Amino acid sequence: MGMVGGGRDAFIGAVHRLAACMDGHVAVVAGALASTPEKSLASGRDLGLDPSRVYPDWQTMLAAECKLPREQRIDFVSIVTPNFMHFPIAKAFAEAGIHVVCDKPMVLTSAQAKELCAITAAQKVVFGVTYNYSGYPMVKQARDLVRSGELGDIRRVVVEYHQGWLATPLESSGQKQAGWRTDPARSGAGAIGDIGSHAEQLASYITGLELDSICADLSTFLPGRRVDDDAAVMMRFAPRNGVAARGMLIASQIQAGCENDLTIRIGGSKGTLTWSQEDPNFLVLRSDGQPERIFRRGNPYLGNLAKASARVPSGHPEGFIEAFANVYNSIAAAIRAGAGGPQAATEFDFPGVIDGARGVHFIERAIASSQSQNKWTEARFTA
Ligand SMILES: NC(=O)c1ccc[n+]([C@@H]2O[C@H](COP(=O)([O-])OP(=O)(O)OC[C@H]3O[C@@H](n4cnc5c(N)ncnc54)[C@H](O)[C@@H]3O)[C@@H](O)[C@H]2O)c1
């Protein structure tokens, strides 16, 4: 694996490296790790990478790696830069036939997303998007329970992601992650893009429901801030079995004291599921006329996907990095199997380029709805 971004002082790059390498399927061998050549080289030294494969920028990395014999060249690139850089980097590597892992939101516009879908199909590359919450074993169990009909017809989806780290004008203090996230040119959007995209993907992964229309209310609480920092989106889904589910999505970064409080509740005609990211090792199912059931990670009664994505016995907690590693493991399995194209994501159970494109579409439609006087806004997505 080669990495673009994730140098000194970066946040998620280090998590990607831990996750990718956790189970021994992947090794980091190359990188253009930062926005300046000096910092990239210093960051490569920190990681003990071979200096000949620590590059001053991603263009040099791509050119140099392509010149290496196939067996030495990186199999895939992992892109962990601020959002606005994702598109040119992903496009260039995918066009060169190098598999891509890209963090969310995948790109800034639907036009860019469509282009990446087309390149992924034409080049038959594996393209993963690190919507890491769908890597949790109990999220996979939730998906299984919905699919097997345990909940009956889905009627109500409520997904909430509450953070508090932008409750103050942190960007004015020079804090790097807050700086680019609140700059629309570099982030594309605020809370709706940064964490609303995760919430949308989590709901989609578990329920498989398709959005029909949305009604969004995006707000900016901090004076002078240039992106939304709080979002509420009502959702109407396309009917399934004649039932059109309704939903509510909240993505807020200004709720003081909240950390990564992501919770999803899915209510159906027979039962209701609840899962929370800050306590991810169990899943609650409440059914009509029955005592509450609690599914716990690492137990033999779970579905195959939930069982296969856990590492240690029940009672030993697993968390964020293990879930992230599950996404990487599925991507690595697809690459090793010689799979490629957008459909590899479905076959190997990881979030792919179409999920990334759907996420970008959702962000765009939410912004359009919030700005519109005609509140209900068509939000159907076609890949
Ligand atoms: N999946 C998740 O849970 C999750 C969590 C946090 C961030 N993210 C996403 O990951 C990405 C990075 O976020 P972050 O918080 O780590 O940001 P960050 O600011 O901490 O790190 C960004 C890194 O990219 C580097 N960079 C910038 N321009 C570059 C260039 N041209 N070439 C090479 N490197 C360059 C910076 O030097 C830095 O090392 C964003 O897209 C963000 O949305 C995802």
The ligand as a Gaussian input file, in Angstrom:
#p B3LYP/6-31G(d) Opt

LIG

0 1
 N      -13.412000       7.617000       8.086000
 C      -13.272000       8.381000       9.154000
 O      -13.718000       8.045000      10.239000
 C      -12.528000       9.683000       9.036000
 C      -12.103000      10.336000      10.187000
 C      -11.358000      11.529000      10.022000
 C      -11.108000      12.033000       8.763000
 N      -11.591000      11.366000       7.668000
 C      -11.312000      11.879000       6.314000
 O       -9.926000      11.686000       6.063000
 C       -9.383000      12.775000       5.335000
 C       -8.252000      13.414000       6.136000
 O       -8.754000      13.926000       7.347000
 P       -7.794000      14.245000       8.592000
 O       -8.669000      14.652000       9.703000
 O       -6.848000      13.140000       8.819000
 O       -7.024000      15.513000       8.021000
 P       -5.586000      16.068000       8.485000
 O       -5.599000      17.509000       8.159000
 O       -5.297000      15.638000       9.875000
 O       -4.564000      15.300000       7.536000
 C       -4.478000      15.520000       6.150000
 C       -3.120000      15.071000       5.634000
 O       -3.073000      15.281000       4.230000
 C       -1.833000      15.894000       3.911000
 N       -1.933000      16.579000       2.623000
 C       -2.581000      17.719000       2.297000
 N       -2.403000      18.015000       0.996000
 C       -1.626000      17.027000       0.486000
 C       -1.062000      16.757000      -0.783000
 N       -1.285000      17.562000      -1.815000
 N       -0.293000      15.654000      -0.939000
 C       -0.057000      14.814000       0.093000
 N       -0.555000      15.016000       1.324000
 C       -1.325000      16.106000       1.517000
 C       -1.547000      16.807000       5.094000
 O       -0.191000      17.188000       5.124000
 C       -1.932000      15.859000       6.221000
 O       -0.886000      14.955000       6.476000
 C      -10.564000      13.694000       5.063000
 O      -11.104000      13.403000       3.805000
 C      -11.564000      13.358000       6.159000
 O      -12.892000      13.609000       5.793000
 C      -12.286000      10.216000       7.794000

